[in-house]
Amino acid sequence: MAQGVFTREQIEAMQNVDIRTVDPDTLRDIRDVTVNADLPKRERILDFIRQIGNPYCYRHGKYVVKVSFTDTDVTLEDRMLSYIRSKC
């Protein structure tokens, strides 16, 4: 990731991770992620992504979590912000 920007191919690869075949040991545990709420919005998002690695597929303890979105006007940024706010 160069300065927090993913290529289309990288995003698609993250979205397409198959939770049935992914090695859970390669995923980061979301419980280990701590976002500094004092950072500006963009920096909080980048900080979260730097820590979690793949925001579409990660672990919560022994469980593998896969995040996907329906075709809507709500952006990934909106969803991420909503999640981050719920943790503050």
C-alpha positions in Angstrom: 0.0 0.0 0.0 1.6 3.3 -1.1 0.5 6.2 1.2 -2.8 4.4 2.0 -4.0 4.0 -1.5 -4.9 0.6 -2.9 -5.1 -0.3 -6.6 -8.4 -1.7 -8.0 -6.7 -5.1 -8.2 -5.7 -5.0 -4.6 -9.2 -4.1 -3.5 -10.7 -6.8 -5.6 -8.3 -9.4 -4.2 -9.2 -8.4 -0.6 -12.9 -8.5 -1.4 -12.6 -11.9 -3.0 -10.9 -13.7 -0.1 -12.7 -17.0 0.4 -13.3 -17.5 4.1 -13.7 -21.2 3.5 -10.1 -21.5 2.3 -8.2 -18.6 3.9 -5.7 -19.5 6.6 -7.0 -17.8 9.8 -3.4 -17.4 11.0 -2.8 -15.0 8.1 -5.6 -12.7 9.3 -5.4 -10.0 11.9 -7.6 -10.0 14.9 -9.9 -7.0 15.1 -9.7 -7.0 18.9 -6.0 -6.0 18.5 -6.9 -2.9 16.5 -7.0 0.4 18.4 -7.8 3.5 16.4 -6.7 6.9 17.7 -10.0 8.9 17.8 -8.0 12.2 18.0 -6.7 11.7 14.4 -8.4 13.4 11.5 -11.0 11.3 9.7 -8.8 10.3 6.8 -5.9 9.3 9.2 -8.3 7.3 11.4 -9.4 5.3 8.4 -5.8 4.8 7.1 -4.7 3.8 10.7 -7.5 1.2 10.9 -6.6 -0.3 7.5 -2.9 -0.3 8.3 -3.6 -2.3 11.4 -6.3 -4.7 10.1 -4.7 -5.3 6.7 -7.7 -6.5 4.9 -10.9 -4.6 6.0 -13.0 -7.1 4.1 -11.7 -10.2 5.9 -10.2 -10.5 9.4 -10.5 -12.5 12.6 -12.5 -11.9 15.8 -10.9 -14.5 18.1 -11.3 -17.9 16.5 -13.9 -16.6 14.0 -13.2 -15.4 10.5 -15.3 -12.4 9.5 -16.1 -11.5 5.9 -17.5 -8.1 5.2 -19.4 -7.3 2.0 -21.8 -4.6 0.9 -24.9 -4.5 -1.2 -25.2 -2.3 -4.2 -26.0 1.0 -2.5 -25.0 4.6 -2.3 -23.4 3.9 1.1 -19.6 3.9 0.7 -17.0 1.7 2.4 -15.8 4.9 4.1 -19.4 5.4 5.5 -19.4 1.8 6.8 -15.9 2.1 8.2 -16.7 5.4 10.0 -19.9 3.8 11.4 -17.9 0.9 12.7 -15.2 3.1 14.2 -17.7 5.3 15.9 -19.4 2.3 17.4 -16.1 1.4 19.0 -15.4 4.9 20.5 
